Amino acid sequence: MKKLTGKGKGRDYVIDNCFNNNGDEKQDYSCCEVNSSTSKDSYNNHTLGLQDFKDANIFTSATKKSFNNQSSGPQIFKSAMIGNSNEVMLDIDHAYNNN
């Protein structure tokens, strides 16, 4: 099986530019589970819509430019589990911002 990666500076990112809300509608990831060792430019809320991660489990060890709310719409993380407790967190860079 071929490993899918996106090229990052000095690192390959498994999830690259995914799960972003670019519209005005609700994006519902509540109760979803995503397993990826690295995430870049992902899980961002760019426009007016709601982005809901309530009760989601997102296992990632390196995060860059992700989980940012760049809109006037809400981004909900209530009871979400983000990270990987079985692996040392590698990097958190430009993440979890409310712009």
N, C-alpha and C positions, 0 to 999 in steps of 0.2 A: 504494500500500500504506500502510495506517495504521500509525503508530508506536505501539507498546504501551508505556505507561509507568505507573508508580505515583508518586503525588505524594510528594515528599520536601520537607523544609524548605529552600526556596531552590533545589531541584534536582529534576528528574524522574528517577526510578529505573526503569531498564528491567526489572530483575529485583527484585521486591519480595515478600518472604515466600515464598520458593521453596526447594526442596531441603533442607528441614528434617527432621530425624529426631525424630518425636514418639512413637515406639513403642519397644517393647523388642526388636525384631528388627534384623537387620543391614541397613544401607542401603549398597548398593555402587555407588559412582560411579567405581570404578577404570577407568582408560583412557577415560573420557568426555571430550568436548570441549564447552565452553560458551563462546559469544561474547556478551558483553554489555558495554556501556560502563560501566554502573553497577550495583551490587548493594547492596540494603539488606535487613536482617532475613532473611538467607538463609544456607544452608549451615551451620546450627547443629545441634548434637546436644543435645537437651533431656532425653532419658530414659536408660534403661539400655542401649540398643542400641549396636552398633558402627556407626561412620560411616567409610567407607573411600573416600579420594580418591587412592589409590595410582596413580601414573602418569597422573593426570587433567591436562588442560590447560584452565584456566579463565582466559579473557582478560577482564579487567575493569580499569578505570582509577580508579574511585571505589568504595570499600567502606565501608559503615556498618553496625555491629551484625551482622557476618557472621563465619563461620568460628570460632565460639565453641563450646567444649565445656562445657556446663552440666550434665553428667551424670557418673556414675561409670563409664560405658562409654567405651571408647577412641575417639579420632578420629585417623585415620591419613592423613598427607600425604606419605608416602615417595615421592620422585621426582616429586611433583606440581609443575606449573608454574602459578603463580597470579600474575596481573598482565598488563600489556601493555607489552612492551618497545618497541613502536612509538609509544607515546603517553606523555606525561608523566603520572605518577601524580597524580591530582587530590587525593584525600583517602583517608586510612585512619583510621577513627574507630571505637572500640570493637570491635576485630577481633582475631582470633587469641588469644583468652584461654582459659585452662583454669580454669573456676570450680569 
